[in-house]
Amino acid sequence: MENVLRNLGPSAQVAALFVLVFGILALASAALFFVGLRERRHRVHGEAWEEELAHLRALLSTTWVMVIVFWIGWALGETVATVLFGLIAFLALREFITLSPTRRGDHRSLLLAFFVVLPIQFVLVGTARFDLFTVFIPVYAFLALPTVAALADDPDHFLERNAKLQWGIMVCVYGLSHVPALLLLQFPGYDGKNAFLVFFLVATVQTCMLAQHLIYRRLVATSGDTQAGPPAPPARGGLLRQILRPRAPIAPHISRSFNWASWGVGMGVASFVGALLSFITPFRFWQAFAAALVACVAGSMGHLVMKALKRDRGVPHWGRKGVGITGANGLLDRVDALCFAAPIFFHSVRWYFNA
C-alpha cells in the first residue's frame, strides 16, 4: 500500500486515500445494516445491545458527513475547505450558545461574535496570516467582546455571560480554525499533500476516542456493573488482564467512563496507529507517534472538559433539548475533541518543523 501511494502524484495519493476511506465506511455501513436486520427478525439481545447499535449508527452517519465534507473541501480547493470549516464552527458555536442563557444586553456581542469575529478568523486562516490568526481571538476579540457588552449597559451577571461567550468562541471558532490551517503549512517535498495531515489528525483522535469507548465497554462487561463502582480485586493471568481489570472512574461526577486504564490504552493504540500512518505525513515513525500522542492527549482531555460543561448545564448532548443538527447528538459532541486537539497539533508541528 505504501509503495503504491508513493508512485502516485500528490492529487492521486489524496484521491486514493478518500477511495479507501469511502470503501471502509461502505463496508462498515453494510455490516451494520445486516446486523440490524438480523436483530429485527430475531430478537437475540436486549435493550443495551439496541442502544449500542443505535450509538454506532449515529457515529457512522456522522463519520460519513465529516468525510464527505473533507472530500468536498479537498476537491474544490483550500478556500472552499476553509469556508466549510467556518460553517461547521458557526453551527458548533450556535449549539454552544443555545445552552448558555443570554440577555438582551448580549445581542450586540453575539452579533459581533458570529458575523465579525468568526468570518475574520477564517479569512486570516485562508490567507495564511498565521501570526495574526493565532492572536486575533485570544487578544483582540477577548477585549472587544466585553467592551461591546459593557456598552449595552447591562451589568447583571456580566462576568458569567461574557466568560461563556469567550469560552464558546475559543473552543468552537479558534480551535476548529486550526484544522484548515493545516492545509497551508509548508514542508519540504510535501507540496499538495497537506490533506493527509488533516486525515492524520482526525484519524488518530477518532481512533483514540473509539478505543477508549471500547475499552470502557470491555471493563463494564468484565465487572458486570454498568455503574462503574469501586475497583475490583486485582486479576491474575497476565499483564493484559491486569490492565483491563475494572477500575473506578477518575471523575465520576463528570464522566463515569473515564478512567486511567481506558485512557492509557486509547493513547497507546491511537499513537501506534499514528506511527503506522507516518508514510502519508512528513514525519518519521517516532515523530508521527509523538504527534499522534500530543493530539490524542489534548483531544481526550478536551472531551472530558466538554463533558463537564454539559453536566453543568444538565444536558446529555449539545444542541437544543439534546438534539443537534446532525441527528441524535449535537454536532459539537462529534467535534469537541478535535476543537482541543487541532490547535495543539498545529502549533506543535509548526514549531518543531518550522513549517
Summary of the structure (lengths in Angstrom):
residues: 355
radius of gyration: 21.5
end to end distance: 27.3
largest distance: 67.0
contacts: 1131
relative contact order: 0.11
helix: 76%
strand: 1%
